[in-house]
Amino acid sequence: MGRSRLKFWIPFLILLAIVATGPFVWLPAIGAALVRDEGPAKADMAVVLAGDWWGKRMLFAADLVRQGYVPAVLVSGPPFYDVHESDIAIQFAVRKGYPAEWFVGLPNDALSTREESRVVLDELKRRGARSFLLVTSSYHTARSARIYRAAMRHAGGGPDLRVVAAPDQFFRVDGWWKTREGSKIFFFEWSKTIATALGK
């Protein structure tokens, strides 16, 4: 085979290999880029971010109290049909058998994770918290970590932070593209990630 033909076939074979292995290599990799799970550790408080309509974040945080990692959970919640999401989330956890005294509601009007970070960090400062576990859905962890750490840098410091991923019933790194809901979550979270990177 001549050199000119070899120059043609090598890029073609590389492209073919990328296309053939895409579903097995690239799709999980770009899904995994959304996730940052630092695991639980002892802290002054857990913080549950708003935006989970199924209660997975809430119950995961409640189990952190049960396991002795934190003494209480700060529950963020913007308005939702004239009721704050934090109130609904706490009621949900109580119905599931968790003591109401484990939870502290933080009603707010935040419209984004960035706005929510300011409210949450102000409240943690007011409470004198030196450390906290940021609990959110797995696909939301990487973006949330960047936003909260940037907010603390901008403020000149803040409590120690560990991001803890709550499992999501629709998004899985190794199969998000297999379901409509998983694909929607992936698309919207990457859109928000890009918007955040652009300062939006």
BAFI-3210 file (N, C-alpha, C; in Angstrom, 3 decimals, decimal comma, padded with zeros to 6 digits):
// residues 200
n [1|2|3|4|5|6|7|8|9|10|11|12|13|14|15|16|17|18|19|20|21|22|23|24|25|26|27|28|29|30|31|32|33|34|35|36|37|38|39|40|41|42|43|44|45|46|47|48|49|50|51|52|53|54|55|56|57|58|59|60|61|62|63|64|65|66|67|68|69|70|71|72|73|74|75|76|77|78|79|80|81|82|83|84|85|86|87|88|89|90|91|92|93|94|95|96|97|98|99|100|101|102|103|104|105|106|107|108|109|110|111|112|113|114|115|116|117|118|119|120|121|122|123|124|125|126|127|128|129|130|131|132|133|134|135|136|137|138|139|140|141|142|143|144|145|146|147|148|149|150|151|152|153|154|155|156|157|158|159|160|161|162|163|164|165|166|167|168|169|170|171|172|173|174|175|176|177|178|179|180|181|182|183|184|185|186|187|188|189|190|191|192|193|194|195|196|197|198|199|200]
n.u [000,850|000,614|002,202|000,518|-002,037|-002,019|-001,936|-004,502|-006,103|-005,390|-006,404|-009,110|-009,597|-009,099|-011,179|-013,334|-012,942|-013,419|-016,125|-017,243|-016,645|-017,813|-020,418|-019,605|-017,361|-017,124|-019,655|-020,242|-018,052|-018,480|-020,746|-019,834|-018,275|-019,941|-020,190|-019,118|-018,094|-017,268|-017,628|-019,032|-018,228|-017,453|-019,182|-020,389|-022,929|-025,343|-026,264|-029,049|-029,651|-032,053|-034,476|-034,936|-037,400|-038,186|-037,277|-034,903|-032,448|-033,084|-033,736|-031,317|-029,640|-030,870|-030,224|-027,517|-027,500|-028,587|-026,518|-024,584|-022,878|-023,516|-025,214|-027,559|-029,736|-029,713|-032,192|-032,703|-035,010|-036,871|-039,886|-042,818|-045,673|-046,879|-045,904|-042,969|-040,295|-038,592|-040,217|-042,018|-040,225|-039,210|-041,542|-041,998|-039,771|-040,298|-042,680|-041,586|-040,467|-038,382|-037,109|-038,543|-037,020|-034,479|-034,161|-033,722|-035,422|-034,834|-036,231|-036,281|-035,787|-034,269|-033,227|-031,387|-028,530|-026,297|-027,370|-028,636|-026,422|-025,368|-027,352|-027,373|-024,689|-024,553|-026,354|-025,101|-022,829|-024,032|-024,867|-022,515|-021,177|-018,494|-017,928|-019,421|-021,601|-022,381|-025,202|-026,486|-028,045|-026,390|-025,610|-025,518|-023,454|-020,738|-020,951|-022,195|-020,221|-018,172|-019,466|-020,065|-017,523|-016,307|-017,899|-017,209|-014,496|-014,712|-015,902|-013,874|-013,344|-014,692|-016,762|-015,423|-015,917|-017,534|-018,589|-021,348|-022,735|-026,038|-027,894|-029,545|-032,672|-033,001|-030,692|-027,748|-024,325|-023,263|-025,272|-026,956|-027,883|-029,684|-032,304|-035,160|-035,565|-033,065|-031,460|-032,518|-031,871|-029,072|-028,663|-029,784|-028,245|-025,640|-026,055|-026,550|-024,115|-022,365|-023,470|-022,951|-020,154|-019,831|-020,522|-023,181]
n.v [-001,198|002,173|005,229|007,481|006,377|005,158|007,387|008,280|006,171|005,799|008,084|007,624|005,082|005,642|007,464|005,762|003,947|005,639|006,298|003,738|002,979|004,938|004,876|003,319|004,446|007,343|008,463|007,665|009,019|011,793|012,066|011,448|013,659|015,507|014,860|015,072|013,606|013,756|012,319|011,510|013,035|013,848|016,751|020,118|020,569|019,451|020,428|020,646|021,084|022,876|021,727|019,038|016,999|014,550|013,763|012,429|013,667|014,768|012,563|011,236|013,067|013,043|010,481|010,855|012,219|010,230|008,386|009,656|011,595|014,321|016,740|017,983|019,091|021,573|022,896|024,028|026,108|027,431|029,302|027,386|026,854|028,691|027,684|027,053|025,117|023,977|023,571|021,633|019,568|018,926|018,044|015,798|014,167|013,736|012,289|009,987|008,943|010,216|012,266|015,468|017,415|017,152|018,764|021,949|024,533|026,602|028,905|030,643|032,930|032,244|031,864|030,409|028,184|029,673|032,033|030,783|029,831|032,093|032,728|030,403|030,276|032,654|032,028|029,826|031,096|032,840|030,992|030,110|027,920|025,760|023,831|021,963|019,640|019,460|018,525|017,139|016,167|013,612|014,374|017,089|017,812|018,539|021,079|022,510|022,377|023,935|026,432|027,040|027,022|029,071|031,205|031,316|031,940|034,461|035,764|035,843|033,597|030,785|028,193|024,821|022,635|019,784|017,979|015,948|013,297|012,585|009,757|009,571|008,782|008,720|009,533|008,019|007,551|005,547|005,063|007,139|007,988|006,146|006,480|008,653|010,575|010,548|011,494|014,068|015,242|015,186|016,898|019,377|019,867|020,075|022,293|024,248|024,147|025,137|027,693|028,711|028,736|030,762|032,861|033,333]
n.w [000,000|-000,940|000,288|000,133|000,073|002,567|004,246|003,880|004,864|007,583|009,203|008,621|009,734|012,415|012,949|012,502|014,586|016,773|016,403|016,590|019,211|020,681|022,143|024,298|025,448|025,139|025,777|028,533|029,647|029,202|030,648|033,207|033,699|034,775|037,385|040,735|043,444|046,681|048,891|052,147|055,350|058,763|059,774|060,450|059,532|057,122|053,830|051,834|048,498|046,537|044,079|043,538|042,715|043,584|046,040|046,603|047,255|049,710|051,404|051,317|052,621|055,120|055,934|056,353|058,739|060,359|060,225|061,665|060,633|060,460|062,583|061,818|059,099|056,709|054,774|051,654|049,866|047,286|046,292|045,495|043,936|045,785|048,135|049,997|048,727|050,598|052,851|051,898|051,357|053,899|055,181|053,636|054,308|056,998|056,825|055,858|058,064|059,439|062,094|062,706|063,935|062,974|060,792|059,232|057,899|055,054|053,607|050,516|047,723|045,553|042,169|040,847|041,059|041,698|042,888|045,014|046,405|047,663|049,524|051,106|052,055|053,529|055,563|056,767|057,723|059,553|061,411|062,377|061,312|060,638|058,856|056,169|054,476|051,187|049,704|046,854|043,725|041,825|039,160|039,403|041,000|040,255|039,027|041,098|043,096|041,938|041,800|044,524|045,694|044,267|045,104|047,792|047,595|046,461|048,576|050,355|051,841|053,709|055,195|055,548|052,841|051,558|048,811|048,275|046,583|045,872|044,869|041,686|040,271|037,536|036,176|035,229|035,115|033,489|031,686|030,908|028,429|027,592|028,315|028,052|030,103|031,388|029,308|028,976|031,443|031,254|029,015|029,906|032,212|031,191|029,572|031,521|032,809|030,865|030,570|033,129|033,083|031,284|032,791|033,267]
ca.u [000,000|001,423|002,135|-000,636|-003,211|-001,884|-002,325|-005,965|-006,740|-005,154|-007,434|-010,415|-009,703|-009,205|-012,551|-014,209|-012,789|-014,088|-017,573|-017,624|-016,529|-018,468|-021,382|-018,993|-016,274|-017,335|-020,899|-020,046|-017,050|-019,055|-021,689|-019,048|-017,736|-020,912|-020,247|-017,982|-018,538|-016,136|-017,978|-019,351|-017,298|-018,040|-019,315|-021,329|-024,278|-025,523|-027,119|-029,726|-030,006|-033,390|-034,565|-035,152|-038,839|-038,453|-036,885|-033,687|-031,457|-033,559|-033,588|-029,884|-029,122|-031,409|-029,416|-026,234|-027,740|-028,767|-025,213|-023,723|-021,962|-023,923|-026,322|-028,767|-029,754|-030,271|-032,936|-032,975|-036,243|-037,585|-041,347|-043,365|-047,123|-047,141|-045,297|-041,531|-039,859|-037,990|-041,302|-042,512|-039,173|-039,159|-042,743|-041,769|-038,838|-040,996|-043,596|-040,763|-040,039|-037,261|-037,566|-038,620|-035,979|-033,227|-034,178|-033,875|-035,852|-034,252|-037,003|-035,590|-036,324|-033,192|-033,635|-030,272|-027,605|-025,422|-028,125|-028,856|-025,168|-025,228|-028,303|-026,911|-023,432|-024,880|-027,001|-024,072|-022,008|-024,837|-024,933|-021,168|-020,740|-017,117|-017,861|-020,733|-021,698|-023,301|-025,880|-027,290|-028,081|-025,058|-025,312|-025,449|-022,385|-019,544|-021,283|-022,441|-018,930|-017,489|-020,193|-019,904|-016,121|-016,069|-018,575|-016,416|-013,284|-015,126|-016,221|-012,682|-013,283|-015,954|-016,588|-014,931|-016,998|-017,423|-019,764|-021,771|-023,695|-027,206|-028,230|-030,733|-033,346|-033,019|-029,369|-026,645|-023,167|-023,029|-026,434|-027,868|-028,396|-030,615|-033,672|-035,513|-035,322|-031,622|-030,938|-032,947|-031,044|-027,740|-028,697|-030,014|-027,137|-024,521|-026,420|-026,332|-022,669|-021,780|-023,935|-022,203|-018,788|-019,901|-020,882|-024,632]
ca.v [000,000|003,373|006,183|008,364|005,619|004,955|008,655|008,347|005,120|005,920|008,923|006,983|003,999|006,268|007,971|004,599|003,418|006,569|006,122|002,405|002,867|006,090|004,568|002,631|005,234|008,785|008,850|007,648|010,008|013,137|012,032|011,466|015,007|016,284|014,325|015,211|013,063|013,720|011,404|012,151|013,072|014,617|018,174|020,806|020,570|019,111|021,374|020,049|022,085|022,772|021,292|017,600|016,804|013,163|013,571|011,624|014,472|014,949|011,319|010,956|013,931|012,538|009,314|011,333|012,479|008,922|007,728|010,401|012,522|015,698|016,771|018,579|019,348|022,844|022,558|025,214|025,954|028,565|029,112|026,384|026,916|029,451|027,003|026,902|023,738|023,486|023,082|020,382|018,549|018,498|017,240|014,518|013,369|013,351|011,199|008,793|008,434|010,950|013,277|016,839|018,258|017,011|019,624|023,392|025,088|027,861|029,438|031,715|033,232|032,044|031,325|029,652|027,648|030,773|032,842|029,934|029,719|033,281|032,577|029,294|030,631|033,664|031,346|029,039|032,067|033,304|029,900|029,806|026,610|025,712|022,816|021,460|018,700|019,961|017,344|017,393|015,027|013,306|015,149|018,510|018,007|019,239|022,499|023,090|022,530|025,093|027,646|027,317|027,360|030,405|032,164|031,457|032,692|035,845|036,316|035,828|032,390|030,203|026,905|023,693|022,075|018,510|017,746|014,557|013,003|011,739|009,046|010,031|007,623|008,774|009,770|007,132|007,844|004,474|004,766|008,283|008,134|005,051|006,862|010,035|011,431|010,651|012,366|015,432|015,723|015,417|018,076|020,592|020,124|020,586|023,668|025,105|024,161|026,076|029,048|029,103|029,040|032,053|033,889|033,562]
ca.w [000,000|-001,045|001,412|-000,009|000,506|004,013|004,883|003,828|005,648|009,030|009,834|008,456|010,715|013,735|013,042|012,613|015,949|017,688|016,233|017,056|020,672|021,308|023,196|025,424|026,027|025,202|026,448|029,985|030,061|029,280|031,771|034,442|033,890|035,556|038,752|041,655|044,731|047,604|049,974|053,426|056,479|059,865|059,484|061,335|058,968|055,711|053,110|050,692|047,501|045,965|042,691|043,392|042,944|043,976|047,431|046,764|047,982|051,090|052,158|051,414|053,685|056,385|056,310|056,872|060,175|060,997|060,299|062,580|059,965|060,775|063,544|061,254|057,663|056,262|053,562|050,837|049,107|046,699|046,243|044,586|044,146|047,016|049,281|049,754|048,534|051,851|053,712|051,318|051,501|055,306|055,410|052,966|055,109|058,235|056,462|055,651|059,366|060,019|063,054|062,179|064,542|062,228|059,620|059,373|056,621|054,599|052,478|049,795|046,393|044,578|040,874|040,268|042,072|042,122|043,856|046,182|047,163|048,512|050,640|051,956|052,726|054,545|056,686|057,453|058,465|060,693|062,373|062,838|060,820|060,151|057,799|055,757|053,366|050,174|049,172|045,669|042,811|041,283|037,954|039,771|041,983|039,752|038,846|042,424|043,776|041,366|042,165|045,958|045,994|043,713|045,989|049,019|047,250|046,266|049,896|051,191|052,657|054,144|055,878|054,769|052,030|050,854|047,971|048,392|045,511|046,115|043,624|040,966|039,701|036,086|035,598|035,564|034,261|032,514|030,847|030,852|027,059|027,286|028,635|027,718|031,267|031,566|028,246|029,287|032,555|030,703|028,158|030,684|033,125|030,405|029,172|032,688|033,058|029,891|030,932|034,331|032,644|030,588|033,762|033,240]
c.u [000,884|001,225|000,893|-001,912|-003,191|-002,307|-003,840|-006,606|-006,536|-006,179|-008,827|-010,620|-009,811|-010,626|-013,537|-014,153|-013,502|-015,599|-018,022|-017,596|-017,246|-019,433|-020,759|-017,938|-016,663|-018,594|-020,782|-019,073|-017,641|-020,162|-020,961|-018,475|-018,680|-020,871|-018,955|-018,458|-017,327|-016,418|-018,227|-018,209|-017,992|-018,059|-020,342|-022,760|-024,238|-026,446|-027,720|-030,133|-031,389|-033,319|-034,739|-036,611|-039,176|-037,989|-035,626|-032,619|-031,818|-033,338|-032,125|-029,260|-029,619|-030,622|-028,029|-026,345|-027,826|-027,419|-024,207|-022,741|-022,245|-025,063|-027,634|-028,595|-030,423|-030,894|-033,307|-034,261|-036,866|-039,091|-041,761|-044,862|-047,475|-046,665|-043,811|-041,162|-039,258|-039,065|-041,832|-041,503|-039,104|-040,371|-042,595|-040,875|-039,491|-041,969|-042,850|-040,157|-038,866|-037,778|-037,499|-037,486|-034,616|-033,076|-034,418|-034,237|-035,147|-035,031|-036,243|-036,220|-035,282|-033,720|-032,532|-029,408|-026,677|-026,126|-028,338|-027,595|-024,986|-026,120|-027,792|-025,659|-023,652|-025,487|-025,992|-023,157|-022,742|-024,877|-023,551|-020,653|-019,322|-016,930|-019,272|-020,599|-022,755|-023,914|-026,752|-027,243|-026,727|-024,691|-025,116|-024,222|-021,209|-019,816|-021,503|-021,133|-018,190|-018,146|-019,951|-018,466|-015,756|-016,701|-017,779|-015,106|-013,608|-015,395|-015,016|-012,583|-014,663|-015,701|-016,019|-016,114|-016,608|-018,717|-020,089|-022,901|-024,803|-027,559|-029,496|-031,371|-033,317|-031,627|-028,365|-025,518|-023,024|-024,255|-027,420|-028,544|-029,446|-032,074|-033,906|-035,194|-033,834|-030,998|-031,304|-032,096|-029,652|-027,704|-028,830|-028,839|-025,912|-024,802|-026,163|-024,840|-021,978|-022,191|-023,192|-020,777|-018,724|-020,326|-022,357|-025,319]
c.v [001,246|004,309|007,070|007,660|005,390|006,203|008,820|007,381|005,276|006,836|008,295|005,887|004,546|006,782|006,825|004,007|004,312|006,385|004,792|002,291|003,983|005,748|003,951|003,468|006,694|009,186|008,752|008,735|011,403|013,206|012,144|012,849|015,898|015,945|014,585|014,790|012,907|012,841|012,115|012,090|013,870|016,099|018,784|020,730|020,021|020,161|020,640|021,162|021,812|022,176|019,806|017,303|015,411|012,842|012,772|012,373|014,542|013,696|010,927|011,783|013,468|011,320|009,709|011,695|011,156|008,213|008,487|011,351|013,977|015,665|017,285|018,845|020,695|022,609|023,838|025,020|027,235|028,294|028,110|026,309|027,540|028,752|026,875|025,425|023,145|022,919|021,737|019,257|018,025|017,637|015,853|013,613|012,890|012,209|009,890|008,274|009,131|012,036|014,687|017,702|018,105|018,069|021,085|023,952|026,401|028,347|030,590|031,899|033,046|031,387|030,524|029,115|028,749|031,661|032,064|029,857|030,915|033,171|031,531|029,689|031,712|033,009|030,501|029,942|032,544|032,255|029,509|028,453|026,696|024,687|022,398|020,494|019,230|018,752|017,747|016,163|014,849|014,195|016,639|018,830|018,817|020,735|023,176|023,334|023,758|026,399|028,004|027,697|028,731|031,472|032,382|032,188|034,177|036,539|036,332|034,642|031,920|028,879|025,840|023,003|020,727|018,316|016,256|014,304|012,090|011,029|009,614|008,846|007,584|008,896|008,771|007,406|006,805|004,171|005,907|008,419|007,083|005,392|008,325|010,968|011,618|011,578|013,821|016,027|016,076|016,717|019,361|020,907|020,625|022,005|024,637|025,218|025,160|027,496|029,574|029,506|030,393|033,184|034,204|032,945]
c.w [000,000|000,133|001,339|000,447|002,013|004,770|004,892|004,816|007,149|009,693|009,746|009,502|012,143|013,962|013,221|014,020|016,972|017,623|016,830|018,573|021,419|022,417|024,446|026,144|026,215|025,942|027,973|030,461|030,172|030,320|033,100|034,737|034,689|037,048|039,511|043,036|045,643|048,816|051,285|054,422|057,576|059,505|060,425|060,835|057,553|055,107|051,917|049,738|046,930|044,563|042,471|043,727|043,437|045,392|047,662|047,556|049,464|051,930|052,316|052,543|055,053|056,868|056,799|058,341|060,916|061,182|061,155|061,931|060,338|061,791|062,951|059,764|057,410|054,888|052,821|050,050|048,606|046,662|045,174|044,850|045,501|048,287|048,978|049,671|049,808|052,782|053,214|051,537|052,934|055,635|054,802|053,798|056,404|057,944|056,242|056,952|060,017|060,961|062,479|062,709|063,857|061,139|059,965|058,011|056,314|053,378|051,822|048,417|045,291|043,304|040,195|041,403|042,579|043,160|045,147|047,040|048,105|049,744|051,630|052,733|053,783|055,779|057,472|058,279|059,698|061,795|062,908|062,398|060,265|059,033|057,427|054,590|052,411|049,468|047,989|044,769|042,137|040,103|038,229|040,624|041,465|039,611|040,198|043,173|043,262|041,808|043,629|046,298|045,427|044,600|047,265|048,747|047,120|047,610|050,826|052,115|053,063|054,831|054,946|054,083|051,461|050,075|047,988|047,394|045,990|044,810|042,998|040,254|038,180|035,458|036,136|034,590|033,162|031,645|030,712|029,489|026,709|027,574|028,288|028,886|031,523|030,547|028,493|030,403|032,055|029,901|028,984|031,616|032,369|029,917|030,304|033,012|032,124|030,218|032,149|033,965|031,925|031,509|033,808|034,455]
res [m|g|r|s|r|l|k|f|w|i|p|f|l|i|l|l|a|i|v|a|t|g|p|f|v|w|l|p|a|i|g|a|a|l|v|r|d|e|g|p|a|k|a|d|m|a|v|v|l|a|g|d|w|w|g|k|r|m|l|f|a|a|d|l|v|r|q|g|y|v|p|a|v|l|v|s|g|p|p|f|y|d|v|h|e|s|d|i|a|i|q|f|a|v|r|k|g|y|p|a|e|w|f|v|g|l|p|n|d|a|l|s|t|r|e|e|s|r|v|v|l|d|e|l|k|r|r|g|a|r|s|f|l|l|v|t|s|s|y|h|t|a|r|s|a|r|i|y|r|a|a|m|r|h|a|g|g|g|p|d|l|r|v|v|a|a|p|d|q|f|f|r|v|d|g|w|w|k|t|r|e|g|s|k|i|f|f|f|e|w|s|k|t|i|a|t|a|l|g|k]
***
